[in-house]
Amino acid sequence: MNEAKIKKSTQNLVISAMLMALGMILPFVTGQIPQIGSMLLPMHIPVLVCGLVCGWQYGGIVGFVLPLLRYVLFGMPPMPGCIAMAFELAAYGVIAGFLYGHSRWQCIVSLYRSLIIAMLGGRIIWGIVQILLVGAAGEAFTWQMFMAGAFFNAIPGIILQLILIPALMLALDRTGVVRFQKEAHKTISKL
């Protein structure tokens, strides 16, 4: 492994750890009130940012571990929803990171495209895991429950993510921490 790859890997590891810590702390902003937390989705933001900045592998790991670690340390989010959330957040990190990292141009348009597709994909994964978990308990997970949990109750958080994450990525681009790039720049940087 050359020195540049080691430096990038170390940087991604440090950023991922910082975003994991932020994901542990942000839910305290909602005052541990589950209704507000399910509306503002505070753990989703660091996971999506991790996928976008560090790549899909880091985003997936942080997304999967974050709710489980938070449950072990603080008892929130409660089981069995914590398991569904782990798969949902892992999907956010993987999908956002993969799509953005493989975009022809890394710009605001590809950022929004990656975010929206990741949000839809993660919610579908959450719904599938919920069906399995609730079905294993002998109960039904209805379409209304899916729509309420995945979309209607989450509208404030979705709006917050679609405003805050692009603003953060623009700030990171301006400071030079993370650069928007065109395909030609990606090719040159690989040489």
Disulfide bonds with the S-S distance in Angstrom:
none
